[in-house]
Each structure stands twice: as C-alpha cells, then as structure tokens.
Amino acid sequence: MKFTKIKAAALVMAAATAFCAGQAMTASAAGNAFQYTSVTQTQAESQTRMNTVKSAWKNNGWNGVKFRANANWNQNATLGVTVGPGFSSTTLTGNQQGSTIYGSAALARKMAESYFDTTIFMECYANGKYYRETLGDQLILTNPAGTQTRTVFVTQVSGGMKVTELQNGKIKYDIPVSNSCGTIIFNNSEQWIATYVIRPIKQGDANGDGVVLCHTNYYVWGNDRTQLGDYCNSNGNYTNNFTNNPRTDVLVAACTFDHDWSLNYYDYDTLTNDQSDGYGDFTYTYRMNGNFGYVKRLW
C-alpha cells in the first residue's frame, strides 16, 4: 500500500476556532500538538506497577498526590477532555470537560490522572457480560433496580479483582469483588451491574471503545484495524464513520503514530505490525505493545 497522506478535513482543535477543512496540518505544526504519556500501556497494565504506585500513594505520594488508606477524603475533581464512545462529544454520564465531580467519582478520576499521567479520558459502555476489568479502570456500577450508582477504581486484576473507593468518606483500598459476566459482586452476594467504564485514550484505539483489538480478518466488527483502514480511505471525512459527532482532534491523536495530524497507511501499517504476533495472527492483549502510551495533550 502506498504511504498516501490522507488530508484531515474537519480536524477540530478545541484550543482554536479555525476549522481546518481539506488541508492536512504540517508535521512541524503537529510537533507542537499531540503528546503521549511516557508510561506505556504495557507498564500501566502491570500489577507490579500498580502495587508500587499504591504503596507510594499511601506514603510519600505519586505524581505529587497522596491517597492515604482510611484517610478522610472530600475533594472534588474538575474534568479535563472527556469524550464518549467512538470519540463522541456526548458523554455517557453527562459530565463534560470542565464539569465538577465529587465523592468516589472524583477519587477514581484523581487516581487515574495520577496513575496514567493524563487528564484526557473516554467513557465507554462496559458491554455487560463482556466487561474485562483492567487496572486503572474507573468503573461505574448500577444496582439491579437502577436506582443507585457507585464508582470504583480497579487496583487489582491478577489473583482476583479488587477495587478502591470511598466508604463513609474514607479511602478503602483493595476491596475484593468478583466479576461474573459483568455483574460485580461485593461480600459474595451484593450485586452491582458494570454499566460504564472510563479509561485513558490508548494509542491505537481507532474505533473509540477503550481497547485496542485487531483480527486476521480485515472486516471484523470492533476491529481497530478495520476502522483505521476505513479512515485511510475516507479522505479525512472521519465523521462518515460515525452516527454521532466525534471529537476528531481526539480521534486523530489516538491513531496518528507519526504525529502528522492525518490518518494514512503509515499509521495502518504501524498498528498492524504492532499487533502481529509474527505467525500470521494477531495478539489479543487489548492494548498496544512496545512503547505506545496514552493521549496526554491535544494542542
């Protein structure tokens, strides 16, 4: 395939009013825009790293913040860039950029910002029985009657799922739970439904569902490789791939591996090569491998 540069029409930059239609940004301009975290997806999904960060939070702090176990905590959080599924500007929770959140939702967001070193997040459906817990998830639960919600922060996956949340205004770490087909069970009997999950935006997540997943077959639903290939053939008309109105600046930031503000076959090949296992198939880690991280800055 040719490394044809696909011009990025409708690249809306949140920090500017200019509407860059029909003209790709230059690589030099992009050098002052998209940035990515130094912590990689592989590192962030390591239980060893989570344990190290938790220990630091409880003691001297990590990334300048402390979350002492059993301490009273009553801070709020002001949201940075927040998008919905498929990079939609309409979020699932109704909390937009600049909104203030409180309680366990604020604690989970602050922990996630510290852990991943970004303030840019995506709200996704937890997909019911298919929810696969990942370290650092901000998981929004609903009781079976649909009358209450709670937000927890996933702090352990291997060896049994554990979460952290506020209980009676105090930080409680590593509460053991189980995940039974998207039903999160506390105390062996108390059931809550995994409704939404909030995650940092991974490099390679072309379809905006919170994971990076490729398949050998190009045309597979939920396949980031399929979606990125469609972008490459759309002449920058990324909005044609969605039924909603996407934040195209966030979309492009997630997929432009050469940081040139356009989606092209260099990006497609980079994703393909990263996910290939070298034996004609693809890895299923639900993340990028190597040194790929999360979107940290858009402008």
ZIJOMO-V796881 format. One record per residue. SS is DSSP state (H for helix, E for strand, C for the rest). Layout:
ss->SS
ss->SS
//
This chain:
ss->C
ss->C
ss->C
ss->C
ss->C
ss->C
ss->C
ss->C
ss->C
ss->C
ss->E
ss->E
ss->C
ss->C
ss->C
ss->C
ss->C
ss->C
ss->E
ss->E
ss->C
ss->C
ss->C
ss->C
ss->C
ss->C
ss->H
ss->H
ss->H
ss->H
ss->C
ss->C
ss->C
ss->C
ss->E
ss->E
ss->C
ss->C
ss->C
ss->C
ss->H
ss->H
ss->H
ss->H
ss->C
ss->C
ss->H
ss->H
ss->H
ss->H
ss->H
ss->H
ss->H
ss->H
ss->H
ss->H
ss->H
ss->H
ss->C
ss->C
ss->C
ss->E
ss->C
ss->C
ss->E
ss->C
ss->C
ss->C
ss->C
ss->C
ss->C
ss->E
ss->C
ss->C
ss->C
ss->C
ss->E
ss->E
ss->C
ss->C
ss->C
ss->E
ss->E
ss->C
ss->H
ss->H
ss->H
ss->E
ss->C
ss->C
ss->C
ss->C
ss->C
ss->C
ss->C
ss->C
ss->C
ss->C
ss->C
ss->E
ss->E
ss->C
ss->H
ss->H
ss->H
ss->H
ss->H
ss->H
ss->H
ss->H
ss->H
ss->H
ss->H
ss->H
ss->H
ss->H
ss->C
ss->C
ss->C
ss->C
ss->E
ss->E
ss->E
ss->E
ss->E
ss->C
ss->C
ss->H
ss->H
ss->H
ss->C
ss->C
ss->C
ss->C
ss->C
ss->C
ss->C
ss->E
ss->E
ss->E
ss->E
ss->E
ss->E
ss->C
ss->C
ss->C
ss->C
ss->C
ss->E
ss->E
ss->E
ss->E
ss->E
ss->E
ss->E
ss->E
ss->C
ss->C
ss->C
ss->C
ss->C
ss->E
ss->E
ss->E
ss->E
ss->E
ss->E
ss->C
ss->C
ss->E
ss->E
ss->E
ss->E
ss->E
ss->E
ss->E
ss->E
ss->E
ss->E
ss->E
ss->C
ss->C
ss->E
ss->E
ss->E
ss->E
ss->C
ss->C
ss->C
ss->E
ss->E
ss->E
ss->E
ss->E
ss->E
ss->E
ss->E
ss->E
ss->E
ss->E
ss->C
ss->E
ss->C
ss->C
ss->C
ss->C
ss->C
ss->C
ss->C
ss->C
ss->C
ss->C
ss->C
ss->C
ss->C
ss->C
ss->C
ss->C
ss->C
ss->C
ss->C
ss->C
ss->C
ss->H
ss->H
ss->H
ss->H
ss->H
ss->H
ss->H
ss->H
ss->H
ss->C
ss->C
ss->C
ss->C
ss->C
ss->H
ss->H
ss->H
ss->H
ss->C
ss->C
ss->C
ss->C
ss->E
ss->C
ss->H
ss->H
ss->H
ss->H
ss->H
ss->H
ss->H
ss->H
ss->C
ss->C
ss->C
ss->C
ss->C
ss->C
ss->C
ss->C
ss->C
ss->H
ss->H
ss->H
ss->H
ss->H
ss->H
ss->H
ss->H
ss->H
ss->H
ss->H
ss->E
ss->C
ss->C
ss->C
ss->C
ss->C
ss->E
ss->C
ss->C
ss->C
ss->C
ss->C
ss->C
ss->C
ss->C
ss->C
ss->C
ss->C
ss->E
ss->E
ss->E
ss->E
ss->C
ss->C
//
